[in-house]
Amino acid sequence: MDGSLRPLAAATLAVCAAFAAPRSAAQEVALSYTAEQAAAGKAVYDSACVACHGANLNDGPLGAPLRGAAFMRKYGGTTLDKLYTVTSTTMPTAAPGSLDRETYAALVAYMLQRNEIAAGSTPLPSDTSVLANVYVPASGFSFMAFSPYTAKPPADMPNVLERYTPVTDALLRNPPPGEWLLWRRTYDTHGYSPLRQVTVDNVDELRIVWSWALPPGSNESVPLVHDGVMFLFGFGDELQALDARTGDLLWHYTHRLEQGASPSHKRGIALYGDKVYMGTSDASVVALDARTGALVWRTKLADFRRRENVAAGPLAAAGLIMIGTTGTGVGAALGGPHVFGLDAETGEIKWTVNTIAQPGTPGGDSWNDIPGDRRSGASVWNSGSYDPGTGLAYFGTGNTYDTGPLLKPPVSPSVTNDALYTNSTLAIDPKTGRLVWAFQHFPNDQWDLDWAFERQIMRLPVRGEMRTVTLTAGKIGIYEGVDAASGEYLFSMDLGLQNIVTAIDPETGKKTVNPEVLPGDGGVQLVCPHGAGAKNYLPAAYVAPERKLVVPLAEACMDLFPVPGGEGGGGLSSGVNWGIRPLPDSDGNYGRLQALDMEKREPVWTVRQRAPFTSGVLATAGGVAFAAALDRYLRAYDLNDGEVLWETRLADVSSSSPLTYTVDGKQYVAVVTGQGGFHASSFVPLLPEQRSPPDRGSAVWVFALP
């Protein structure tokens, strides 16, 4: 299978799984192929298939695995006509369908042999009407399969996917109370649920009702729930569908990474129409059939070898799947990371927006004359937001790691060192891909304190007038509101956990930076917050009826110190590294949950605890907020005053965000565990008594009232 940028066909041997329908034993034919037939299949495989799928059938540079657990998840328990049809219509890649029927039957026989299914005395037929009654042993071992000569007991397993309905634009604009259709439930990214079965009075009765192990590794993604089905991302680019009431597996998909790509965490998936969408660790997006897990299309976005890749979750709106990429190295991602708009049905790339202003374009003179192919950063780490009112999608960008050239004064009056569009909010018209406006929150960021997190859309009074506001905060712990339609600066809120910005212009938002904390003087600077941020990708929850924002924060600083070699070395190219440390007056509590009145723009209550928060916040109409921390506790807080109402200890750190949903009228609260990357690990040195599982397990935990 080729590696072109066009969407890949649905009928490929990419790994996915679909469970077989109940069958009648009277129609079944015992599986059999001969050793001679498999040997003939091997000869054909070695000449026509090995280049893509590899000598071991699962180690090729392009093809999906034809051997092993992932292969058996797809074809075990299904009729052989499915495997035969896919093989005969897609292979060899250069000339699909070019072999005769007996040769394709021999190829299938060879695959069965390599999956340890025993040979028999009768050749495998090539007639698909016969193969439609031949079942592959679900276990992959013929002696473990149910006897084809004995009637099977009836399976009492209602398939909830049969009632699955398409996710429409109208549904996403106004989701039912019991649905969780986007990573923060709604387009405005509020992280708020109108469910109220779980309240301040009964939340202490929550009990675990089911859990499900996920692939071990970092997991920062949030599950989605629709029509009683939960869709979950797993480390290693896996996606699963579970019965949201019982936790039973419905289907399982594993994306086959291109050679040289390493798996990484993702921060969300998307539902749209009859498909579920996932970004991959080789810079692609895949669309799967939501009912079966079958691959519908795959679109390659960028070259991961140039360190442009995908970490954010997709945003589905206006017939498109929108997703941003990251560029994490100096000179990485030629031309900069991008926001892509893909046709939701076909995967065709309709438009791209470059997040780094190039020479000769608006903002191109803001990079201190750094050549276009040396500009880097402005990564899109999180999912975007969408406002049907303005018709715009909003994405946030990060800083650049190549800070050294920007630390120097501008080389001429005609250029600046602001570095657009780092640390900016980008408002994009999904219909055209036009960048309607951009607002840069923090130019020339020398501390890796990016503003790449959630963009929340809300109606707020500003100077006596109701405005639609796009609200966001950077790691520095300063919230800012800009007009959602125009990008006009409206206000800032400093949460008091930083020592970098000394003043903010109330009309423009321009910030005055304390020169004493700039790197480069050869000394050690105390800088607050730490590079992991007072605020980070962990999203806040907004309770619109009360105009109350509940924010997970961390109280920590860093010592910024020079490294041997000076400029070009260290974590940033200005020649410095950072070491985490407590605030100068710290009492040993590093976690802060703070509620803010967004009308008055002042704190309502603050809860402090030793363990920094590692999850986003879920707020509910029952008056309860949920959040998890580095000590592995998931806690419920009273939205009125922050009192802890309930807590339970999880098997691992949660680096995701809690969600809540209903099935058959019953409310559930769920959270994914699997300690994330940079954020959670950054605070570990502050809490030497806290130990996380060394093998980095991952699971989803689901709670409900008795």
C-alpha positions, 0 to 999 in steps of 0.5 A, a space after each residue: 500500500 502506498 504512502 501518498 497523500 491521497 485518502 487510502 481506500 476503505 477496503 484495505 488490510 488495515 487492522 480493524 475489528 468487527 464482530 460476526 453476527 450470530 450464525 446457524 451451525 447447520 450452515 457451517 463448513 469446517 475450515 480446511 486448507 492444505 500445506 501444499 496450498 499454503 506453500 504455493 501461497 508463500 511463493 506468491 507472497 514472497 514475490 508480490 506482497 513481502 515488500 509492503 507487509 514484511 517477511 513476517 507478515 507484520 513487519 513491513 514498511 507500508 502494509 497492515 499486519 497479516 499475522 498476530 493479535 491485531 489480524 485475528 481481532 479483525 478476522 477471527 470469528 468471521 467468515 473467510 469470504 471477508 478475508 478472501 474478498 479483501 485479499 483478491 480486491 486489494 492485493 497486490 497493491 500495484 495490480 489489485 485483482 490481477 491474480 487468478 482465484 486459486 492463487 488468491 485462495 493459496 494466499 489466504 491459506 498461507 495467512 491462515 498457516 502463519 496465524 497458527 491455524 492447522 492445515 487439513 486434507 482439503 484445499 481451501 476453496 475459492 468460491 466466496 459462496 462456500 467461504 461465506 459458511 467457513 468461519 475462522 477460529 476466533 482464537 486463532 488456534 483451530 483446536 480452541 475453536 468451537 466445534 463446527 459439528 455441534 450447535 452453539 448455545 444462543 448468545 444473549 448479547 444485544 448489540 447497542 450499535 444497532 441503534 446507533 444514529 448519525 451525529 449531525 450538525 444539529 446534534 453537535 450544536 445542541 447535544 442531548 443532556 446525557 450525551 458527550 459528543 465532543 472532548 468538552 461536550 459542547 462546541 463552546 468547550 465549557 466542560 459542563 453537563 446539565 445532568 443532575 442525578 449526582 448531587 452534592 447530597 448523594 455524590 459520596 455514594 458513587 461506586 465503581 460499576 465497571 472498568 476497562 483496561 486500555 493499552 499501557 502508556 500515556 493517555 490524555 484523550 477524553 472518551 466520547 459517548 453517543 447512543 449508549 456507545 463509548 469510544 476511547 483512544 488507546 496509546 499506540 493509536 488504538 481506538 475501541 468502542 464499548 457498551 457504555 452501560 456495561 463496558 463490553 467491547 464492541 469493536 477494536 481498531 489499531 492503526 498501523 504506523 509507518 516505519 520510523 514513527 513512534 506512538 504518542 498520546 492524543 488529546 481527543 477523537 471526534 464523532 460526525 455522521 456515521 464515523 469516528 475520527 482519530 489523529 495518528 502518530 504518523 501525521 495522518 487522520 483516519 475515519 472509521 465506521 462508527 458501527 463496525 470500526 472498519 477503516 473508511 479513509 486515511 489522509 496523510 497530513 504531513 511528514 512526521 520525519 520532519 517532526 510535524 505530527 498530530 497531538 490534538 484531537 479533531 474538531 468536526 463542524 460544517 462538514 469538515 474535520 479540522 485538526 492542527 499539527 505540531 512542530 517541535 524542533 528547530 527547523 522542523 515542519 518546513 513552513 511551520 505547523 498547520 491547521 487542516 480542514 478535511 472533507 468529513 466524507 472523503 478525507 480530501 484536504 480542502 484547505 490548510 492554514 499555516 500557523 507560522 507567518 512566512 516572509 512576504 505574508 502578513 506578520 512575516 516580518 515579525 521573526 527578526 529576519 529568521 529565514 522561513 525554513 528556520 522558523 518553528 513552533 506555533 504548534 496546535 496541541 489541543 482541539 479547536 472550538 467552534 461558534 455557530 453564531 460567528 461561523 468561526 473555528 478557534 485554535 490556539 498555538 504554542 511558543 517556539 523552542 528556537 528562542 535564541 534568535 528572538 532574544 536578540 534585539 530586532 535587526 532593523 526598524 522594519 522587523 520585530 521579534 514578536 514571532 507570529 503566530 506563536 501564542 495566538 488565538 487563530 479564528 478560521 472560517 471553515 468554509 474557506 480556510 481563511 484566517 479571519 483574525 489572529 490575536 497574539 497573547 504573548 509575543 517573543 515567549 522566552 520561557 516556554 509558557 505557551 497559550 495553546 490550550 482550550 478556547 472557551 466561548 461565552 457571553 459576558 458583559 464587558 464595559 456595560 455591553 454583552 459580548 461573545 467572548 473567546 476566553 483562554 489562558 496561557 501557562 503563565 496563568 493569565 486569562 484573556 478575553 477577545 471578541 469572538 467575531 473580530 478578535 478585539 482585545 477585551 480584558 485580562 485576569 492575572 491569577 497571581 502565580 507569575 512574576 514575568 508580566 508587570 503590567 497589561 495595557 487595558 486597551 490593547 492587552 500589550 504586556 510589559 515584561 520584567 527584564 530581570 527574568 529574561 534569560 541570557 545574562 549568565 546568572 540564575 533567574 527565579 521565574 514563576 510559573 514553571 515551564 509546565 505552567 500554572 495553567 496547562 492543557 487541563 481544561 477549565 469548566 464553565 458553569 454558564 448559568 452562574 458565569 463561574 469558571 473552575 480552573 485547575 492550577 499548579 503553584 510552582 516556579 523554576 530556576 532558569 540557569 545557563 547550560 554549558 555551550 551557551 546559546 543553542 543548547 539547553 531546553 531552549 535555544 537561548 542556552 538555558 534549562 530550568 529546574 522546578 522549585 516551590 514558590 518562595 513562600 510555599 507551604 508544600 501545597 502545589 495544587 490549586 482549584 480556583 473558581 472565578 466569577 467571570 462577570 466580576 472577574 474575581 475569585 469566588 473560592 480557592 482550594 489548595 492541596 499538596 498534589 498538583 491537578 493532572 486532569 481537567 475539570 467536569 462541572 455538573 448541574 448537580 452542583 458538583 465538580 470533578 477533577 483528578 490529581 497527581 496523587 491518583 485521587 479523583 475527587 468531587 468538589 462542591 461548586 458553591 465553596 470547593 468543599 471535597 465531597 467524595 474521593 476515590 483512588 485510581 490505579 494510575 494518574 489521570 491526565 485526561 478529563 472526567 465526563 458524565 453521561 446517561 444510558 437508559 436514564 442512569 447517570 455515569 461518571 467516567 475518567 481515563 487513567 494513564 499518566 501523561 507526558 511533560 505536564 504530570 512528570 514535571 511535578 514529580 520532583 516536588 512530591 517525592 512521597 508520591 509513586 506512580 505505577 512504573 509501567 504506566 497502565 491505562 484504563 477507563 473507570 466508570 462510576 454510578 450511584 447504587 
